[in-house]
Amino acid sequence: MTNQLQGEHRRQGRIEVVCGSMFSGKTEELIRRMKRAKFAKQRVEIFKPSIDVRYSEEDVVSHDHNTITSTPIDSSSSILLLSADIDVVGIDEAQFLDDHLPEVCNELANRGVRVIVAGLDMDYKGVPFGPMPALCAIADEVTKVHAICVKCGALAYVSHRLVDNEKRVLLGETQEYEPLCRECYQKAQQNK
């Protein structure tokens, strides 16, 4: 009976992925989950790619300007080094991190850490983005959130790039991107 009680107190690691287009509330949901974990007196650490300096060099900031302190990193391996004795790890803008991120998340989850990852599932061309497809495949839970198409009001499918730039990674906001549904995105592509 003592073994059973000890087992009930053992932390169970898991991977939760929040994905979708730009302006869909991914970061907002990450911040919400992380703040709840902090409120529950869990030890938390949030990471973001160091290239994402749109709102802040250090904080994770949603488009609605909600914020939470984070640690900027250059590679996913840094997460393992910086997350000792942590109960919950949050990772924002995961699409910008390297392809080893799924391995890092698995290792953390196997150690009993709850890992919450937020990122774009597709780039501006509608192509799966960075480590996100692999993360969705290994996740215990995937939450796909949707923005609203700015043209017709349907659920958005993709982040349509408004500026003429072929670089895959182009940090931006409403001046550079707009959320579009599949039909409006196809129309926009035909009009280019």
N, C-alpha and C positions, 0 to 999 in steps of 0.2 A: 504494500500500500504506500510506503514511503516513496518508492520509485515513481509511482503514478503521480503523486503530488509534486515531486520535483519536475517531472515532465510537463506538468501544467504551467509551471512558471518559466519554462524555457522560452526564450524569444524565438519566434519563427520569422526567418528572413523572407522577403518577398520583393518582387520588382513590379512597380506600377508605372505605366507609361501614359502620359497625357499628350495627345498629338492632334494636329489639325493645321489649318491654314493660318496665315497671319491674321491678327485681330479677332481670333476665335476665343480667347480667354485662357490659353494654355498656361501662361506665366501666372495669371490671376489664380488659377486652380492650384498650381504648385505652391504659391505663397499661402493660400488658404490651408492646404494640408500641412505645410510646415509650421504655420502658426498654431494650428491645433495640436500638433505634436509637442511644441514648446509649452503650450498651456498645460498639457498632460505631464509636464516635467520630464520629458524625454530629452536626451542629449542629441542635438541636431547640428548639422553642418550643411551649408548650401554652397554649391560650386557653379561657376559659369565660365565659358571660354573667355580668355583674356582679350580676345579681339572685339568682344561686344561691349563697346563703350558708348552706346547711343545715349543712354540717360545718365549712367554713372560708371566710373571705372571699377568700383567695388560692389555696389549693391545690385541685386536683382530688382528690376523695376518693371511693372506691367505698363501697358499702354494707358491704363487708367491712373497711373502714377502711384499705385500701391507699391511698397518697397519692403525688402528684407535684406539684412546684411549677408554678403556672400564672400567667397574666396575665389578670385580669378585664377584660372589654371591654363597652362599651355598644352597639356596632354592628359589623357585619362589616367595614366599611371600615377599622376600626382594625387588623385583621389584616394588611392590605397594608402599612400604615405601620410595623408592628412586626416584620415578618418578613424584613427584608433580610438577605441572607447566611445564610439558614436552609436546611437540607437537608430537614427533616421538620417539618411543622406538624400539631399535634393540636388538635382542637376538641371539647370536651365539651358536652353538653346543647344541641346545635345547634338543636333544635326551638324554643328560646327566642330565637334570633337572627332578624334581619330577612330578608326575601325576597331580598336581594342576595347572600346567602351563596353560592349556587351560582355566581354570576359571579365572586366572589372566589376560590373554590376552583378554578374553571377557569383563572383568570389565574395562580394559583400553579402549578398543574400544567403549564400551558403554559410556565412559566419553568423547569421542571425540578424542582419541589418535590414531594415525596411528601406528600399531604394525607390525614390520617386523621381522620374525623368520626364521632362517636358521638352518638346521640340517639334519643328515642322516635319510632317511626314513626307512632303513633296517639295521640290524646288519650284521656281517660277515657270518651268516648262512642264510641270506635272509629272516629273520623274522622282521616284523614291530617293530620299535625301540622306546621305551619309550613313551612320550606323542605325538610323531609326527603323528600317525594316527588320534588321536582326533583333533589335530591342523589342519590337512588337512581337516577334516570334517567340522570344524566351520569357516574356512578361507573364506574371501571374494574373495581371489585370490590365486591360487597355481601355482608356477612355478617349474616344474621338470627339472633339469639340468642334463646333462649326461657327464661323462668322456668318454674317448675312451678306448676300450678294448686293453690291452697291447699285447694280443696274436694274434688278427686278425684284429683290426682296426674298428670293429663295435661299435655301441653305448654301453657303459657299463651298466650293470644291477645291479651289486653288488660290494661291497668292499671285495675281497677275502683275507683272512688272510694267510700269508706266514709262520708264526711261529706257533709252536705247543704250544698252550695255549688255554684253554677252558673258561677262564674268558670272560664274555660278554663285559665288558668295558676294553679295552686295548688300551691306547693311543699309536699312532704310525704314521709312515710316510711310505715312499716307501720301507723301509727295512722290515716292518711288513705287509703291505697291497699292493694290486694291483687291479686296476679296471678291471673287466672281464664282457663280454657279457654273456647272459644266457647260450648259448651253450658251451662256453669255461669254464664257472663256473661249469657246469654239468660234463664236462670232468675232471676238476681238482678234483672234489669230488669223482669221480670213481677211480682216481689214488691214493687216500689216503690210 
